[in-house]
């Protein structure tokens, strides 16, 4: 049996004296054969040292760990070059080269870049992991809740693209001193109204259409405009929604586990060679990006982002499907509402069942804030409309 320290050698000796030498020196050997008048034999490396002191000889192959060591020594410059390239490649693909904030507002752009810099997100810094980015987004939102409604940090190659939505101050809490009115943003039946500034034009249980003036900024006396004010107040009304929901009796729900694997690989003439992050699973949603593609390189570098998910199969009967349809329709309404708004009542208008799914139509009455600030109406136009309606 060949051990890890053995070598196969060629001994440039034609005489059988070489065999006697092996026996006399108690050298263990394997696969002794003679070819082209020379001896080929496998011996321990330490015994090879004894042989070469007496006979001209040369190693033609190694075995075990010594073989690996020899390969490394013979290719050490190639291996070192490859490792250096991989280190440089890793550093390049994990470095931020540019940050773009998608906004025309220079003030908020500067503030966001300052916030990112505080979390070590800036040019030529190391990229953050998926989990770190989630935490950073939450903290930036919390720190800038007065100006930010939403922010997303997207990685594109070696760049970060920042998408955001600026927070809009509640339209009813108009802090401007400019004259204004409060109008209905949708049809509804007024259930609650308070006025702290302006003239109330509608009252509780009045039906209003979208665009109707509820609190006017025009102060009128004896059909004459005496002042214009910034209207302030709250208007809550009963508004109506129709929600249609389809619930299959057999369905699969997919939920992300939060684990993201970044797989980097080289494409060399159509063949893939993994660098880091190899992960094979049927439970991932994969997004592939081309990171490096230069005409003078014989390869392309790709990053494949694998978002892991888990799924569960559900089989529901008619009663369970009906219950889920009601829950789903209610969730669709609730996600539209603020904390001070709520569902007054709901009623199923239609329920249809076939072999694969259930269809449900639900009618909702909702208590909702419908007042929004609007530019003040022209008093002359308003007066003309009133006179026209009187005629």
N, C-alpha and C positions, 0 to 999 in steps of 0.2 A: 504493500500500500504506500502510495506516494505521500510524504508528509509535507508540511508547509515550508520546510527549509531546503527542500530538494532542488537540484538544478540538473538539467540535461546538458551534457558536454560532448564535444568531439575531441578525441585524443589523436594527435598526429603521430601515431606509432603503428608500424605494420607487424611487429613481432609479437608473438604470444607472451613474451616476457612481461607485457603490461598486465596480463591476467594474473601471472604469478605475483606481480607487485601488489595487486589488489588483495590476493589471498594472504600474502606474507604480512601485509600491514593491517590485516583484518578490517578492510574497508567494505562496508555493506554496499551493495549496488543492486540496481534493478534494470531490466530491459537492456542487457548487454548485447550488442550486435555489431557486426562488422559490415561496412559499406564503403565501396571504393577504396578498399585497403586500410581504412581508418576505423577506429573504434568509436561507437556511440554508446554512452552509458549514462544512467541516472544515479547520482550519488548525493549525499548530504553536502551542503555548501562548505562545511569545515573540512570534509574529506577532499573536496575539490582543490582546496588550498594546498593539501599535501601532494596531490597529483601534479599540479602545475609546477611545483618545485622540482619535479623529476622529469616530467614530460611536457612538451609543448601542447597546450590544450586551450579550449575556448568554450565559454558558455553559449549555448544556442537557444535555450529557453529556461524560464523560471516557473516555479509552482507556488501556489498559496499566497501568503502575505508578501513573500519576496518578489513574486511576479507583479503584485500591485505596486510595491515600492519601486520596482524597476520602471514600470510604465510611468509613474509619477515623475521619476527622475529624468526619464528620457523626454517627457513632454512638459517639464516644469515651466518653461517660458510661455508655452501656449496656455497652460492652466492658469498661470498668474495673470496673463493678459485677459483671459476670459473672466476671471473673478473681478478684476478691476473694471471691466466693461459692465458686468452685472451690478457692481456697486454704484457706478456712475449712472447706469440706467435706472436703478432703484431710486437713487437720489433725485434724478430728473423727473421721474413719474410721480414722485411723492412731494414735489415742491410746487408751491403756488407761484405762477408767473404773472398772473393778472387778476384783478378783481373788478367786475363791472356791476355797478348799481343801476338798475333800470328805473330811473326817475329823472325828470327834468328839474326837480326842485333841488337846487344846489345846497340849500340849508339842511334839508333832511339827508341828502347824500353825504355831506360832510359829517353829520352826526352819526350816521350809520357806519361810515368808515372808521370813525374814532372808536365806536363801540366794538367793531370787529378787531381793531388793532389791540384793544385791551385784552381780548381773548387770544392774542397771538395769531390772528388771521390777517396777514398782509403779504405783500410781494416778497418772494424768495424765502418764505417761511414754510415749515413742514405742513402738509395737509392734515386735516383732522379726520378722525374716524367717524363713521355714521352715527354712533352713539354720542360722540362729543358734539357733533353738529346739532343734533336734536336738543341737547342740553343748552348749548349756546343760543340757539334760536329762542328757546323759552325764556332765557334770562334777558336777552335783548328786548323781547316783547314786554317783559315785566318792567324793565328799566325805562322803556320808552312808551309806556301805555298811553301817555297823553298825546302822542303823535302817530303811533303805529297801530294799525288794525291787524295786520298780518305780515309775516316775512318768511321767505323761503331762500335757503342757500343751496344752489344747485352746482354740482361739480361737472364741468365740461372739459375733458382732457386735463390740462394743467391749469385751468382757470376756474374761478368761482363766479357764478352769475347770481346776483342778488335781486330777487323779485320781491316787491313789497306793495302794500296798500296803506295809504295814509289814513289815519283815523279822521272821520268826519264828525264834527261836533253835532250833537243831536239837533235836528232842524227846529225843534220846538223851543230849545233854550238859546234863542238868538241873542248873542251878547252885543250885537251891533246896535248903534243908536239910530240907524237909518230907519225911516218909516217903513212899516211892513204890515201885512195882514197874515192871518192864519187860515189856511184853506184845507179842504178835505183831500187827502191823497187817494181815497177810494170811496166807493159807495158804502153807506152804512146807516144805522139807526143810533142816534146819539144817546148814550147812557149816562155820561158824566161830563160836565164842562165847568171849568173854573177860568176866570178872567182876572188878571192882575194889571193889564194895560190894554187899552183898545175898547171897541164897542162890540158887545155880543150881538150877533145877527141871527143865531140859531139857539134852540133850547133843547133840553132833555126830551127824548121821544120824537124829535124832528128827524125826518129822513133827509139825508144829504147825498148828492151825487159828487163824484170825483171833480174837484176844481171849484166847488161851491165855497163861498166865503163864510167862515164860521165866526171869526173875530176880525173886525175891520179896524184898520189903522186910521181911517178917516173919522175925525170928530166933527159932527154936523149939528148945527142948531138953526132951526127955522129954514131948512133947505139951503143953508149956507155952510160952506166948509170953513171951519174956524181953526183947525189944527190937524197935523198929521203926526202920528206916534208910532213907536215900535211896539207892535202887538205882542203880548205875552200871555200865555195861558196853556191849559191842557184840555184836550178833547179825546174822550174815549167813546168808542161806538161798538155796537154789535155789527160785525161784518160776517160775510158768508163765503164758504169754500166748498167745492166739490172735489173729492179725491177718489181716483180710480186705482184699484190695486188688483194685481194678478198673483195668486199664490199657487205654485205647482205642488202636487202631492208628493213628488220625489225631487229633491234638489240637493245641491252640494254647496256648502259655505266654505270659503277660503279666508283664512286669517293669517296675516303676516306674524312671524315669530319674533321679529326684530333683529334677526341675525342676517348680516350681509357679508358675503364672501367676495372679495375682489381678486379675480383670476387674471393674471398677466401672462401673456404667451406671445411667442414669435410665430409669424407666418412666413415660412421659408419655402418658396415655390409651391404653395398650396398645402404644405404640411405644417401641423401645429406642434410647437415645442413649448411646454409649460415652463415658466420661470418661477412663479410663486402662486399659491392659492388654488391649486387643483382641487376641485370638489365636484363629484358626480352625484346627482340626485334628481329624481323625477319631481321633487317638491320645491322647485325654484323657478322664479320668473327672471329670465336673463336679458340683460341689456348690453349690447356690445358696442364699444367705441374704439375708433382708430386713433391711437395716440401719436405714433411716429411713422411717417412714410416719406422717405427722402429718395430721390432718383439715384443717388450715389450709394445707397445701402441695398444689400441683397435680401433684406428682410423687412417685414412690417411688424410694428408692435401694437398689440391690441390689449384693451382692458375689458374684461367681461364681468359686469356686476351681477351677482346672483343673489336675489332677495328670496330668502327661504320662507315658505308658508306651510301651514298645516291645513288639512281639510277634513270635513266630516260630512257623511251622507245622512240625509234626513228623509224619513218616510212618515208622512202625516195623513191622518184620516180627515174626513170632511169637517168634523167639529174643530179639530186642531188647526186646519187651514183657515177656517172662518175666524177663529180667535186670533191667529197670526195676522190675518188681513186687517182686522180692526186695530191691532197694536201697530202695524206698519203705517196705516193711514194716520193714526194719531201722532206717531213720531214725525211724519212729514209736516204736520201742522205745527207741532211744538218747536221744531227747529227754526221756524220763522219768527217765533215770539220772543219777547224780552221777559224779564223776571216779573214785571208788573202786568203782563198780559196772560190770558188763560182761555181755555176752551169752556164755553158755556154749556153746550150740549152737542150731541152727535146723533145722527139717524141714518140707518142703512136704507138706501133708496132702491138698490138692486143687488141681487145675489144670484149668480148663475154658476152651475157646476157642469163640467164635462169629464171625460175619462182621465184627463191629465192635470187639470188645474181648476181653481175656483176664481171667479171674477166678482169683485165687490165694489159697489159705488156708495160712498159715504158722504153725507151732507153735514157740515160743521157750522155751528154758530160760535163766533169767537169774540171775546172782549179785547179790543185792540186800540192802541193809540193811532188816530188817523189824522191828527193835526200837523201840518207842516208849514213852515214860514215861506211866504211868497212876497214878491214885490208888491207894493201897495197899488191897488186899482186906481185908475183915473176917476176922480170924482165927477168930472164932466161926463165921461162915458157912462158911469154908473147912474147919474141923474137922468141922462138921456134914455137909458134902458128903462128906468122906472116910469118916466113920463110916457115912453112908447107903450109900455104895458098897461098904463092907466087909460091911454087912448083906445 
